Amino acid sequence: MGTVSVSQVKLGDKITQDVLTPLGSVLFHKGKVITPRELEILQAFLVPQVVVDGPLEKKEAADANSVNPQEQPAATLAKTSMMMQYDRTVALLKRVFNQMMSGQSLPILDIRNQVELLLQESQEYKILTFSPQNVPDEDYLYHKSVMSALCCYMLAQWNGLPKKDWMQSALAGLLHDIGNARIDQEILNKPTTLTPDETEEMKRHTVLGYQLLKNVAAVTEGVKLAALQHHERFDGSGYPLGIGSEKIHPFAKFAAISDIFNAMTMRRSYRKAASPYLVLEQLHQDSFGKLDPAYVRIFIEKATQFHNGTVVRLSDDRMGEIVFSDRNHPTRPWVSVNGTIVNLAIERQLYIEEVITRTKA
């Protein structure tokens, strides 16, 4: 079809030349197929024209699905492989929980082998942009646990733990909620506020998790303590033991941060997903007495390390691109919206709702 104005672009058109933002960053790479979301972004950035092919026919779509993997772009391959291993890990964890409910032993070898495959793709996992779609409420716990495994794996690296501890940290994130397999499923999946008795029953998952793991030789004591201690708090206000920071294992501290972040940024049937940027700010507030402040600071710094040019959607639905990141306010960068700079550190009523695209490293 060639070069056309954005007003003439049709849903299903395929971009055949990179589309740039006014500041010269890549908004869309060639090969992107136009959906309503892409069209909205093009209009928001006042892109005058793009180079496109016509809508993909069914035959073309079928051909695209059968392309020789060696001919696909490396980024596409990596993403596909990441999602494949992620989905397999979720499916395995679901099976593991069912086995635990029926009193079977933990298939730790299967778990470890699958986690190794998942971690091989971890470079494609971006904390602020990864979001599994259409997750049924009954599968929420498994997804949260797999994402916590990835977060804990990264936290172990970011905090300078020896390489031998990285896998164990990931297992700590994956299995920190394993005790929920022994909690009444009606309580576990209840969409309304728990009664005091139900709350006490739910809290038992920490001790139950430790009991399930304590005799598993293939995991370290840190993994077992992560199940027991991930609801303990820096100031001793947590449960089940009410211990202070110096007695909480680093894996448990990693699991606490990961658990809170992933729980709040996942959509549930009774509430929408929270902005990951607002959740990071909540974690920062919780680091004063509740969570380990050093670990939280590193988590926020690493999670928000985007290059200038990253396209984001603000809480008022305007699109813009990050043009400057203030080290003192990592969750509140400067965003250019149609040439106007919005300093989120000053305009506190606004925040980043969603990361749309990332610039290449």
Residue frames relative to the residue before (quaternion, step in Angstrom):
aa qw qx qy qz dx dy dz
M 1.0000 0.0000 0.0000 0.0000 0.00 0.00 0.00
G 0.3798 -0.7517 0.4723 0.2600 3.62 1.07 -0.67
T 0.7465 -0.3764 0.2980 0.4607 3.54 -1.30 -0.47
V 0.0442 0.7901 -0.6079 0.0648 3.56 -0.83 1.04
S 0.5389 -0.5809 0.4826 0.3731 3.56 -1.23 0.39
V 0.6289 -0.5584 0.3787 0.3863 3.56 -1.13 0.60
S 0.6116 0.5669 -0.3538 0.4235 3.59 1.08 -0.63
Q 0.7017 0.4475 -0.2623 0.4885 3.58 1.22 -0.44
V 0.4796 0.6720 -0.4418 0.3510 3.59 1.26 -0.10
K 0.2196 -0.7780 0.5808 0.0957 3.54 -0.98 0.94
L 0.5785 -0.5539 0.4607 0.3825 3.55 -1.22 0.53
G 0.7398 0.3537 -0.2780 0.5003 3.57 -0.81 0.97
D 0.4982 0.6236 -0.4447 0.4065 3.61 1.23 -0.21
K 0.2609 -0.7604 0.5744 0.1542 3.57 -1.11 0.69
I 0.4028 -0.7160 0.5217 0.2301 3.56 -0.82 1.06
T 0.1600 -0.8201 0.5461 0.0598 3.59 -0.76 1.02
Q 0.7439 0.2327 -0.1930 0.5960 3.58 1.29 0.17
D 0.5918 -0.5980 0.3969 0.3668 3.59 -0.92 0.90
V 0.2524 -0.7425 0.6035 0.1442 3.56 -1.05 0.85
L 0.2054 -0.8099 0.5439 0.0778 3.58 -0.76 1.10
T 0.4601 -0.6318 0.5412 0.3101 3.54 -1.25 0.52
P 0.6923 -0.4657 0.3267 0.4440 3.63 -1.21 0.19
L 0.7008 0.4444 -0.2731 0.4866 3.61 1.16 -0.51
G 0.6234 -0.6037 0.3203 0.3799 3.57 1.27 0.26
S 0.5092 0.6187 -0.4477 0.3968 3.62 1.20 0.16
V 0.5281 -0.6207 0.4659 0.3447 3.56 -1.18 0.50
L 0.2610 -0.7660 0.5726 0.1312 3.56 -0.68 1.15
F 0.7728 -0.0521 0.0481 0.6307 3.56 1.00 -0.94
H 0.3660 -0.7052 0.5612 0.2319 3.54 -1.04 0.80
K 0.6151 -0.5446 0.4071 0.3992 3.57 -1.17 0.54
G 0.6786 0.4466 -0.3619 0.4572 3.53 -1.07 0.81
K 0.5306 0.6278 -0.4075 0.3979 3.59 1.26 -0.32
V 0.2824 -0.7472 0.5804 0.1583 3.58 -0.94 0.95
I 0.4543 -0.7174 0.4664 0.2481 3.56 -0.85 1.02
T 0.0163 -0.7442 0.6676 -0.0179 3.54 -0.91 1.10
P 0.7148 -0.4171 0.2883 0.4815 3.65 -1.14 0.09
R 0.6357 0.5400 -0.3388 0.4353 3.60 1.03 -0.74
E 0.6599 0.4989 -0.3086 0.4695 3.59 0.92 -0.91
L 0.6384 0.5301 -0.3243 0.4541 3.58 1.00 -0.82
E 0.6347 0.5296 -0.3189 0.4636 3.57 1.02 -0.82
I 0.6658 0.4997 -0.3048 0.4627 3.58 0.95 -0.84
L 0.6242 0.5369 -0.3355 0.4578 3.60 0.98 -0.81
Q 0.6797 0.4821 -0.2838 0.4745 3.56 0.95 -0.91
A 0.6440 0.5378 -0.3249 0.4364 3.59 0.99 -0.82
F 0.7307 0.4007 -0.2243 0.5052 3.58 1.09 -0.73
L 0.4163 -0.7457 0.4390 0.2791 3.55 1.32 0.26
V 0.2016 0.7747 -0.5649 0.2001 3.58 0.97 0.86
P 0.3724 -0.7756 0.4572 0.2252 3.64 -0.55 1.06
Q 0.8129 -0.0742 0.0925 0.5702 3.60 0.91 -0.87
V 0.1471 -0.7696 0.6169 0.0743 3.53 -1.29 0.48
V 0.4002 -0.6747 0.5595 0.2676 3.54 -1.30 0.35
V 0.0660 0.8279 -0.5468 0.1061 3.56 -0.54 1.17
D 0.3575 -0.6169 0.6385 0.2897 3.47 -1.48 0.18
G 0.6417 -0.5160 0.3945 0.4078 3.54 -1.30 0.16
P 0.7223 -0.4143 0.3043 0.4627 3.59 -1.30 0.10
L 0.5203 -0.6357 0.4724 0.3194 3.54 -1.10 0.73
E 0.3300 -0.7222 0.5717 0.2065 3.56 -0.84 0.95
K 0.6822 -0.4865 0.3403 0.4267 3.55 -1.25 0.35
K 0.6405 0.5306 -0.3361 0.4418 3.55 1.00 -0.82
E 0.6517 0.5148 -0.3183 0.4571 3.56 0.97 -0.87
A 0.6438 0.5221 -0.3257 0.4547 3.55 1.00 -0.84
A 0.6446 0.5108 -0.3182 0.4715 3.56 1.02 -0.81
D 0.6403 0.5195 -0.3254 0.4628 3.56 1.00 -0.83
A 0.6386 0.5431 -0.3303 0.4337 3.56 1.01 -0.85
N 0.6747 0.4967 -0.2934 0.4604 3.54 1.09 -0.72
S 0.7388 0.3880 -0.2244 0.5032 3.57 1.20 -0.38
V 0.3011 0.7685 -0.5116 0.2387 3.57 1.23 0.43
N 0.5484 -0.5837 0.4843 0.3521 3.55 -1.12 0.69
P 0.5003 -0.6859 0.4268 0.3117 3.62 -0.66 1.02
Q 0.6243 0.5524 -0.3505 0.4269 3.58 1.09 -0.62
E 0.6808 0.4804 -0.2881 0.4720 3.57 1.22 -0.42
Q 0.5685 0.5976 -0.3939 0.4057 3.60 1.23 -0.19
P 0.5896 -0.5559 0.4367 0.3906 3.59 -1.17 0.54
A 0.6012 -0.6023 0.3915 0.3501 3.55 -1.06 0.81
A 0.6411 0.5384 -0.3337 0.4333 3.60 0.97 -0.84
T 0.6390 0.5232 -0.3242 0.4613 3.57 1.03 -0.81
L 0.6419 0.5289 -0.3162 0.4563 3.55 0.98 -0.90
A 0.6765 0.5075 -0.2991 0.4420 3.56 0.86 -1.00
K 0.6569 0.5079 -0.3125 0.4613 3.56 0.94 -0.87
T 0.6454 0.5167 -0.3173 0.4645 3.56 0.94 -0.88
S 0.6653 0.4986 -0.2969 0.4697 3.57 0.93 -0.89
M 0.6225 0.5445 -0.3334 0.4526 3.59 1.01 -0.80
M 0.6981 0.4639 -0.2766 0.4700 3.56 0.82 -1.00
M 0.6152 0.5484 -0.3503 0.4450 3.57 1.03 -0.72
Q 0.7019 0.4477 -0.2708 0.4833 3.59 0.87 -0.95
Y 0.5956 0.5537 -0.3587 0.4583 3.58 1.09 -0.65
D 0.6830 0.4860 -0.2870 0.4635 3.58 0.83 -1.01
R 0.6481 0.5150 -0.3219 0.4594 3.58 1.01 -0.76
T 0.6469 0.5129 -0.3218 0.4636 3.57 1.04 -0.75
V 0.6229 0.5254 -0.3341 0.4736 3.59 1.03 -0.77
A 0.6655 0.5068 -0.3045 0.4556 3.59 0.89 -0.95
L 0.6497 0.5100 -0.3158 0.4670 3.59 0.98 -0.85
L 0.6668 0.5048 -0.3132 0.4500 3.58 0.88 -0.91
K 0.6102 0.5404 -0.3467 0.4642 3.58 1.06 -0.71
R 0.6522 0.4986 -0.3068 0.4816 3.59 0.99 -0.85
V 0.6328 0.5379 -0.3298 0.4489 3.59 0.98 -0.84
F 0.6493 0.5113 -0.3229 0.4612 3.60 0.90 -0.87
N 0.6477 0.5133 -0.3198 0.4634 3.58 0.97 -0.83
Q 0.6430 0.5102 -0.3204 0.4728 3.58 1.04 -0.75
M 0.6471 0.5166 -0.3183 0.4616 3.57 1.01 -0.80
M 0.6154 0.5540 -0.3414 0.4447 3.58 1.06 -0.72
S 0.7439 0.3987 -0.2143 0.4917 3.55 1.03 -0.79
G 0.6122 -0.6202 0.3273 0.3653 3.58 1.25 0.30
Q 0.4487 0.6833 -0.4678 0.3361 3.60 1.20 0.25
S 0.5813 -0.5858 0.4354 0.3596 3.56 -1.29 0.30
L 0.5891 -0.5909 0.4282 0.3470 3.55 -1.25 0.52
P 0.3103 -0.7629 0.5342 0.1905 3.64 -0.69 1.03
I 0.0855 -0.8755 0.4733 0.0466 3.54 0.69 1.16
L 0.6175 0.5444 -0.3624 0.4370 3.62 1.02 -0.66
D 0.6446 0.5045 -0.3155 0.4800 3.59 0.96 -0.87
I 0.6487 0.5253 -0.3150 0.4518 3.56 0.96 -0.88
R 0.6849 0.4925 -0.2917 0.4509 3.56 0.80 -1.01
N 0.6516 0.5190 -0.3222 0.4496 3.61 0.91 -0.86
Q 0.6859 0.4724 -0.2921 0.4702 3.59 0.93 -0.86
V 0.6330 0.5215 -0.3374 0.4621 3.59 0.99 -0.76
E 0.6097 0.5453 -0.3515 0.4554 3.62 1.03 -0.70
L 0.6542 0.4994 -0.3097 0.4762 3.59 0.99 -0.83
L 0.6444 0.5191 -0.3167 0.4637 3.58 1.01 -0.81
L 0.6965 0.4887 -0.2829 0.4428 3.58 0.85 -0.95
Q 0.5561 0.5919 -0.3942 0.4302 3.58 1.19 -0.40
E 0.7231 0.3900 -0.2258 0.5234 3.59 1.21 -0.48
S 0.3849 0.7864 -0.4389 0.2020 3.58 1.27 0.00
Q 0.5508 0.6113 -0.4116 0.3918 3.61 1.15 -0.40
E 0.6608 0.4979 -0.3064 0.4708 3.60 1.21 -0.39
Y 0.5753 0.5929 -0.3805 0.4156 3.59 1.27 -0.14
K 0.0530 -0.7951 0.6039 -0.0161 3.57 -0.59 1.19
I 0.4677 -0.7477 0.3948 0.2577 3.52 -0.37 1.31
L 0.7548 0.4147 -0.2277 0.4544 3.60 0.84 -0.94
T 0.7542 0.3948 -0.2162 0.4781 3.61 1.14 -0.37
F 0.5922 0.5717 -0.3870 0.4157 3.61 1.14 -0.35
S 0.1513 0.7879 -0.5794 0.1436 3.56 -0.74 1.05
P 0.2983 -0.7592 0.5474 0.1871 3.62 -0.36 1.18
Q 0.3399 -0.7742 0.5093 0.1600 3.55 -0.93 0.95
N 0.8675 0.1295 -0.0845 0.4728 3.54 -1.29 0.58
V 0.2244 0.7848 -0.5387 0.2086 3.56 0.85 1.00
P 0.3769 -0.7146 0.5346 0.2478 3.63 -0.66 1.02
D 0.6175 -0.5777 0.3769 0.3780 3.58 -1.04 0.69
E 0.6658 0.5196 -0.3176 0.4312 3.57 1.00 -0.76
D 0.6910 0.4401 -0.2773 0.5019 3.62 1.28 -0.26
Y 0.3602 0.7756 -0.4591 0.2405 3.57 1.33 -0.04
L 0.6788 0.5201 -0.3011 0.4221 3.58 0.82 -1.00
Y 0.6623 0.5137 -0.3136 0.4462 3.59 0.98 -0.82
H 0.6533 0.4987 -0.3105 0.4776 3.58 0.97 -0.84
K 0.6498 0.5187 -0.3224 0.4525 3.58 0.91 -0.89
S 0.6678 0.5090 -0.2991 0.4533 3.57 1.00 -0.82
V 0.6580 0.4947 -0.3218 0.4677 3.61 0.97 -0.78
M 0.6572 0.4813 -0.3168 0.4859 3.60 0.97 -0.77
S 0.6163 0.5293 -0.3450 0.4701 3.60 1.08 -0.62
A 0.5932 0.5575 -0.3601 0.4556 3.60 1.09 -0.67
L 0.6748 0.4862 -0.2878 0.4748 3.57 0.92 -0.92
C 0.6548 0.5074 -0.3142 0.4639 3.59 0.96 -0.84
C 0.6687 0.4951 -0.3052 0.4632 3.60 0.91 -0.88
Y 0.5983 0.5560 -0.3485 0.4600 3.58 1.08 -0.73
M 0.6904 0.4660 -0.2732 0.4813 3.58 0.94 -0.90
L 0.6361 0.5325 -0.3334 0.4479 3.59 0.98 -0.78
A 0.6161 0.5427 -0.3454 0.4546 3.59 1.05 -0.72
Q 0.6725 0.4792 -0.2897 0.4839 3.57 1.00 -0.84
W 0.6838 0.5126 -0.2902 0.4307 3.56 0.81 -1.02
N 0.7357 0.3997 -0.2268 0.4975 3.60 1.11 -0.62
G 0.5831 -0.6675 0.3375 0.3171 3.55 1.24 0.47
L 0.3234 0.7366 -0.5334 0.2616 3.60 1.09 0.54
P 0.5993 -0.5654 0.4085 0.3928 3.63 -1.09 0.56
K 0.6323 -0.5744 0.3628 0.3723 3.57 -1.09 0.70
K 0.6087 0.5749 -0.3531 0.4174 3.58 1.08 -0.68
D 0.6730 0.4982 -0.2870 0.4654 3.60 1.21 -0.43
W 0.5041 0.6867 -0.4269 0.3035 3.62 1.16 -0.34
M 0.6728 0.4821 -0.2976 0.4757 3.58 0.87 -0.94
Q 0.6581 0.5062 -0.3177 0.4580 3.59 0.92 -0.86
S 0.6210 0.5276 -0.3426 0.4677 3.59 1.06 -0.67
A 0.6344 0.5177 -0.3221 0.4751 3.58 1.04 -0.78
L 0.6476 0.5041 -0.3153 0.4765 3.59 0.98 -0.82
A 0.5998 0.5516 -0.3546 0.4585 3.58 1.09 -0.68
G 0.6721 0.4867 -0.2973 0.4723 3.57 0.94 -0.86
L 0.6661 0.5173 -0.3033 0.4436 3.57 0.97 -0.86
L 0.8060 0.3302 -0.1288 0.4741 3.57 0.88 -0.98
H 0.3978 0.7547 -0.4701 0.2264 3.60 1.21 0.01
D 0.7473 0.3635 -0.2074 0.5162 3.60 1.13 -0.59
I 0.2978 0.7984 -0.4891 0.1863 3.61 1.21 0.27
G 0.5747 0.6088 -0.3711 0.4016 3.60 1.15 -0.53
N 0.5590 0.6126 -0.3892 0.4009 3.58 1.20 -0.40
A 0.5232 0.6259 -0.4156 0.4022 3.59 1.24 -0.26
R 0.7253 0.3981 -0.2328 0.5112 3.58 1.21 -0.45
I 0.5369 0.5864 -0.4107 0.4463 3.59 1.29 0.29
D 0.6059 -0.5531 0.4299 0.3770 3.59 -1.10 0.71
Q 0.4459 -0.7320 0.4529 0.2454 3.58 -0.64 1.13
E 0.5940 0.5565 -0.3731 0.4454 3.60 1.11 -0.51
I 0.6457 0.4828 -0.3121 0.5026 3.57 1.08 -0.70
L 0.6523 0.5492 -0.3110 0.4199 3.55 0.92 -0.97
N 0.7923 0.3071 -0.1435 0.5073 3.58 0.93 -0.89
K 0.3582 0.7500 -0.4908 0.2613 3.60 1.21 0.25
P 0.3243 -0.7904 0.4877 0.1795 3.64 -0.64 1.08
T 0.6890 0.4343 -0.2783 0.5090 3.59 1.25 -0.19
T 0.7279 -0.4386 0.3032 0.4312 3.55 -1.33 0.17
L 0.4339 -0.7005 0.5056 0.2558 3.56 -0.95 0.90
T 0.4855 -0.6159 0.5264 0.3284 3.55 -1.21 0.56
P 0.6764 -0.4772 0.3429 0.4440 3.63 -1.18 0.26
D 0.6557 0.5023 -0.3155 0.4671 3.61 0.97 -0.80
E 0.6534 0.5061 -0.3093 0.4703 3.58 1.01 -0.80
T 0.6170 0.5462 -0.3364 0.4559 3.55 1.07 -0.74
E 0.6574 0.4967 -0.3050 0.4777 3.57 0.95 -0.86
E 0.6327 0.5185 -0.3319 0.4698 3.58 1.01 -0.75
M 0.6448 0.5234 -0.3170 0.4581 3.58 0.96 -0.88
K 0.6456 0.5423 -0.3272 0.4265 3.59 0.96 -0.81
R 0.5718 0.6170 -0.3755 0.3889 3.58 1.18 -0.47
H 0.5139 0.6684 -0.4295 0.3236 3.63 1.17 -0.35
T 0.5863 0.5813 -0.3796 0.4174 3.61 1.14 -0.48
V 0.6945 0.4485 -0.2620 0.4978 3.58 0.87 -0.99
L 0.6419 0.5241 -0.3232 0.4569 3.57 0.97 -0.84
G 0.6372 0.5302 -0.3271 0.4537 3.59 1.01 -0.77
Y 0.6465 0.5111 -0.3151 0.4707 3.56 0.97 -0.86
Q 0.6540 0.5192 -0.3139 0.4518 3.58 0.96 -0.84
L 0.6479 0.5183 -0.3177 0.4590 3.59 1.05 -0.75
L 0.7566 0.4063 -0.1977 0.4726 3.58 1.07 -0.76
K 0.5328 0.7022 -0.3998 0.2512 3.59 1.09 -0.61
N 0.7522 0.3638 -0.2177 0.5044 3.62 1.07 -0.58
V 0.4829 0.6422 -0.4491 0.3907 3.60 1.26 0.28
A 0.3150 -0.8074 0.4719 0.1617 3.56 -0.30 1.27
A 0.6625 0.5532 -0.3067 0.4012 3.60 1.10 -0.62
V 0.6969 0.3737 -0.2890 0.5397 3.61 1.23 0.04
T 0.5044 -0.6705 0.4601 0.2903 3.55 -1.10 0.71
E 0.6811 -0.4655 0.3666 0.4301 3.52 -1.32 0.18
G 0.5900 0.5861 -0.3630 0.4203 3.60 1.13 -0.60
V 0.6285 0.5225 -0.3261 0.4749 3.59 1.05 -0.77
K 0.6695 0.4997 -0.2925 0.4654 3.56 0.94 -0.91
L 0.6786 0.4838 -0.2906 0.4702 3.57 0.99 -0.84
A 0.5707 0.5748 -0.3900 0.4379 3.61 1.14 -0.50
A 0.6379 0.5097 -0.3258 0.4766 3.59 1.04 -0.75
L 0.7045 0.4733 -0.2615 0.4597 3.57 0.99 -0.87
Q 0.8262 0.3415 -0.1080 0.4348 3.56 0.85 -1.04
H 0.4706 0.7274 -0.4418 0.2329 3.65 1.13 -0.17
H 0.6832 0.4053 -0.3056 0.5249 3.61 1.26 -0.03
E 0.4371 0.6353 -0.4982 0.3964 3.58 1.22 0.34
R 0.2359 -0.7954 0.5478 0.1078 3.56 -1.11 0.63
F 0.7187 -0.4992 0.3026 0.3778 3.52 -1.26 0.71
D 0.7645 0.3793 -0.1826 0.4882 3.57 0.97 -0.94
G 0.6016 -0.5978 0.3502 0.3976 3.59 1.25 0.20
S 0.5254 0.6714 -0.3918 0.3461 3.60 1.26 0.12
G 0.5664 0.6330 -0.3799 0.3662 3.61 1.24 -0.05
Y 0.3821 -0.6853 0.5606 0.2647 3.55 -1.32 -0.37
P 0.5871 -0.0240 -0.7842 -0.1996 1.64 -2.46 0.57
L 0.7138 0.4899 -0.2470 0.4354 3.62 1.17 -0.45
G 0.3530 -0.7578 0.4839 0.2587 3.61 1.19 -0.35
I 0.3299 0.7595 -0.4949 0.2636 3.57 1.08 0.74
G 0.4855 -0.6749 0.4823 0.2759 3.57 -1.25 0.46
S 0.7975 -0.3804 0.2115 0.4177 3.51 -1.35 0.19
E 0.6817 0.5288 -0.3078 0.4011 3.57 0.85 -0.97
K 0.7102 0.4339 -0.2585 0.4904 3.60 1.21 -0.42
I 0.5771 0.5770 -0.3794 0.4360 3.61 1.29 -0.07
H 0.4398 -0.7068 0.4901 0.2586 3.58 -0.77 1.03
P 0.5988 -0.5798 0.4038 0.3771 3.64 -1.03 0.68
F 0.6246 0.5360 -0.3532 0.4448 3.63 0.97 -0.75
A 0.6480 0.5096 -0.3187 0.4678 3.59 1.03 -0.76
K 0.6309 0.5165 -0.3278 0.4772 3.58 1.09 -0.71
F 0.6237 0.5192 -0.3317 0.4810 3.59 1.03 -0.78
A 0.6742 0.5093 -0.2961 0.4454 3.58 0.88 -1.00
A 0.6232 0.5453 -0.3442 0.4425 3.60 1.03 -0.75
I 0.6623 0.4947 -0.2988 0.4768 3.59 0.91 -0.93
S 0.6824 0.4943 -0.2846 0.4572 3.58 0.84 -1.00
D 0.6497 0.5384 -0.3134 0.4356 3.57 0.94 -0.93
I 0.6787 0.4829 -0.2928 0.4695 3.58 0.86 -0.96
F 0.6686 0.5124 -0.3167 0.4360 3.58 0.82 -0.98
N 0.7349 0.4362 -0.2520 0.4540 3.59 0.72 -1.02
A 0.6033 0.5527 -0.3601 0.4482 3.59 1.10 -0.60
M 0.7327 0.4471 -0.2448 0.4509 3.57 0.86 -0.94
T 0.7170 0.4417 -0.2643 0.4701 3.60 1.09 -0.58
M 0.5942 0.5346 -0.3814 0.4644 3.60 1.26 0.11
R 0.4524 -0.6792 0.5106 0.2708 3.55 -1.04 0.81
R 0.1130 -0.7582 0.6371 0.0804 3.54 -1.13 0.72
S 0.6625 -0.5122 0.3490 0.4205 3.59 -1.19 0.33
Y 0.7541 0.3910 -0.2014 0.4878 3.60 1.10 -0.66
R 0.7896 0.1177 -0.1191 0.5903 3.61 1.25 0.13
K 0.4726 -0.6609 0.4973 0.3043 3.54 -1.18 0.53
A 0.6185 -0.5321 0.4173 0.4002 3.54 -1.27 0.32
A 0.4094 -0.6996 0.5301 0.2490 3.56 -1.05 0.80
S 0.6017 -0.5405 0.4394 0.3908 3.58 -1.20 0.51
P 0.4790 -0.6773 0.4639 0.3107 3.63 -0.78 0.91
Y 0.6189 0.5448 -0.3495 0.4450 3.59 1.11 -0.60
L 0.6516 0.4886 -0.3204 0.4838 3.59 1.01 -0.75
V 0.6286 0.5292 -0.3373 0.4593 3.58 1.05 -0.71
L 0.6250 0.5214 -0.3404 0.4708 3.59 1.02 -0.74
E 0.6458 0.5081 -0.3225 0.4699 3.58 1.02 -0.75
Q 0.6270 0.5202 -0.3331 0.4746 3.57 1.09 -0.70
L 0.6242 0.5287 -0.3326 0.4693 3.58 1.03 -0.77
H 0.6270 0.5348 -0.3320 0.4590 3.56 1.02 -0.81
Q 0.6553 0.4970 -0.3125 0.4754 3.59 0.95 -0.82
D 0.6768 0.4995 -0.2882 0.4575 3.57 1.01 -0.86
S 0.5715 0.6033 -0.3904 0.3962 3.58 1.20 -0.35
F 0.6040 0.5112 -0.3619 0.4928 3.58 1.28 -0.13
G 0.8558 0.0029 -0.0604 0.5137 3.56 0.11 1.33
K 0.7460 0.4019 -0.2264 0.4804 3.61 1.12 -0.53
L 0.8048 0.1500 -0.0448 0.5726 3.58 0.79 -1.06
D 0.6213 -0.5455 0.3996 0.3960 3.57 -1.21 0.43
P 0.3880 -0.7705 0.4458 0.2387 3.64 -0.38 1.16
A 0.6378 0.5275 -0.3429 0.4442 3.61 1.01 -0.70
Y 0.6729 0.4862 -0.2978 0.4713 3.59 0.94 -0.86
V 0.6418 0.5186 -0.3243 0.4625 3.59 1.01 -0.80
R 0.6447 0.5280 -0.3308 0.4429 3.58 0.92 -0.86
I 0.6718 0.4805 -0.3015 0.4763 3.59 0.89 -0.87
F 0.6178 0.5461 -0.3424 0.4504 3.61 1.00 -0.80
I 0.6860 0.4742 -0.2875 0.4711 3.59 0.86 -0.93
E 0.6552 0.5205 -0.3191 0.4450 3.59 0.89 -0.91
K 0.7110 0.4542 -0.2673 0.4656 3.59 0.83 -0.95
A 0.6617 0.5230 -0.3152 0.4351 3.59 0.93 -0.83
T 0.7517 0.3944 -0.2078 0.4860 3.60 1.08 -0.71
Q 0.4349 0.7105 -0.4582 0.3098 3.60 1.20 0.25
F 0.1617 0.7825 -0.5753 0.1748 3.54 0.36 1.27
H 0.4823 -0.6302 0.5188 0.3179 3.53 -1.17 0.57
N 0.5817 -0.5317 0.4633 0.4054 3.55 -1.19 0.45
G 0.6844 0.4491 -0.3445 0.4596 3.54 -0.97 0.85
T 0.4674 0.6590 -0.4522 0.3778 3.58 1.27 -0.11
V 0.3180 -0.7611 0.5414 0.1630 3.56 -0.84 1.03
V 0.0200 -0.8116 0.5819 -0.0470 3.56 -0.82 1.06
R 0.3122 -0.6952 0.6074 0.2242 3.53 -1.35 0.34
L 0.3368 -0.7573 0.5308 0.1769 3.56 -0.80 1.06
S 0.6817 -0.5135 0.3400 0.3950 3.56 -1.27 0.30
D 0.6738 0.4355 -0.3088 0.5108 3.60 1.23 -0.24
D 0.5797 -0.6442 0.3166 0.3856 3.57 1.36 0.46
R 0.4837 0.6364 -0.4682 0.3767 3.61 1.17 0.18
M 0.3515 -0.7156 0.5652 0.2118 3.54 -1.16 0.71
G 0.1149 0.7891 -0.5991 0.0718 3.57 -1.08 0.65
E 0.3314 -0.7282 0.5500 0.2396 3.54 -1.27 -0.04
I 0.5237 -0.6395 0.4719 0.3067 3.53 -1.07 0.83
V 0.0906 -0.8157 0.5707 0.0273 3.56 -0.79 1.02
F 0.7991 0.0335 -0.0252 0.5997 3.60 1.22 -0.31
S 0.1450 -0.7805 0.6040 0.0706 3.56 -0.96 0.91
D 0.2739 -0.7673 0.5669 0.1220 3.54 -0.73 1.15
R 0.4401 -0.7193 0.4692 0.2623 3.61 -0.60 1.11
N 0.6589 0.5097 -0.3078 0.4597 3.58 1.15 -0.55
H 0.7661 0.1987 -0.1149 0.6003 3.57 1.27 -0.39
P 0.0547 -0.8712 0.4861 0.0418 3.63 0.63 1.08
T 0.6899 0.4554 -0.2938 0.4799 3.61 1.14 -0.47
R 0.7440 0.3586 -0.1894 0.5310 3.57 1.30 -0.14
P 0.0166 0.8298 -0.5551 0.0546 3.58 0.38 1.24
W 0.5493 -0.5318 0.4926 0.4156 3.53 -1.35 -0.15
V 0.1055 -0.7965 0.5949 0.0233 3.56 -0.92 0.95
S 0.2886 -0.7456 0.5782 0.1626 3.56 -0.90 1.00
V 0.0403 -0.7856 0.6171 -0.0214 3.56 -0.70 1.17
N 0.8144 -0.1841 0.0689 0.5460 3.56 -0.30 1.29
G 0.7618 -0.3924 0.1968 0.4763 3.56 0.97 0.91
T 0.6431 0.4828 -0.3215 0.4999 3.59 1.26 -0.18
I 0.3439 -0.7539 0.5241 0.1968 3.58 -0.79 1.00
V 0.1219 -0.7601 0.6362 0.0512 3.55 -0.89 1.05
N 0.1661 -0.7824 0.5962 0.0688 3.55 -0.52 1.23
L 0.2827 -0.8142 0.4847 0.1491 3.56 -0.17 1.30
A 0.5611 0.5893 -0.3911 0.4301 3.59 1.23 -0.35
I 0.7018 0.4086 -0.2473 0.5286 3.58 1.22 -0.53
E 0.7352 0.3574 -0.2114 0.5358 3.58 0.89 -0.95
R 0.1004 -0.8735 0.4756 0.0272 3.54 0.54 1.27
Q 0.5792 0.5894 -0.3886 0.4076 3.60 1.18 -0.36
L 0.6875 0.4224 -0.2649 0.5279 3.58 1.28 -0.35
Y 0.0292 0.7748 -0.6316 0.0008 3.54 -1.27 0.42
I 0.5676 -0.5744 0.4516 0.3794 3.58 -1.27 0.26
E 0.2823 -0.7766 0.5477 0.1311 3.54 -0.66 1.16
E 0.8163 -0.0496 0.1077 0.5653 3.56 0.95 -0.90
V 0.3350 -0.6834 0.6076 0.2271 3.55 -1.18 0.67
I 0.2699 -0.7954 0.5259 0.1339 3.57 -0.63 1.16
T 0.7893 -0.0965 0.0839 0.6005 3.59 0.74 -1.02
R 0.2791 -0.7344 0.5947 0.1708 3.52 -1.25 0.53
T 0.4567 -0.6390 0.5321 0.3161 3.55 -1.13 0.61
K 0.5416 -0.6104 0.4598 0.3501 3.55 -1.18 0.50
A 0.5369 -0.6322 0.4572 0.3209 3.54 -1.08 0.78
